[in-house]
Amino acid sequence: MTYIGLGYIGVGLGLGMTLIGAALGIGKLAGAALEGTARQPEATNSLQTMMIIAAALIEGLGLFALVIVFLAVSTLNKGVAPAGSAPAAVETTATH
């Protein structure tokens, strides 16, 4: 049972790190686009298009991580006994 709990912790930490990385990437991307627009206002349209494409790719990474987490948790849930069920019987061999 301890290993299943550690699996849940690992899945949560992995998702958190992935989403933090995606958020940092989008923040850096938006900051660079804003700085580029401030330096050359006439290039706003092309910078905005490139920024939206890159942001969509980063968001796709976050969505992909979320799907992986749902799959991992559903796999971990298969190893957990339903609530209210009796523990599995232990077979004993008689030795005389």
C-alpha positions, 0 to 999 in steps of 0.5 A: 500500500505504501508503494501506491501512495508513493506512486500518487506522490510521484505523479503529483510532483511530476505534473507540478514540475511540468506545469511550472515549466510550461508556465515559466516558458509562456512567461518568458515567451510573452516577456520577449514578445513584449520587449520585441514589440517595444523595440520595433512596434512595426513588427507587432503582427509577426511577433504576435503570430510567432508568440501564439504558435509557440504558446500553443505548443507549450500549452499542448505540453501541459495538456499532454502531461495532464493526460499522462497523469490521468492515465497513471492515476487510473492505473494506480487505482487498479491496484487499490481494493474497493472500499468496504471489501474484505482483504484477500484470503491468505492461503496456508499450507498444512505441514504435519 
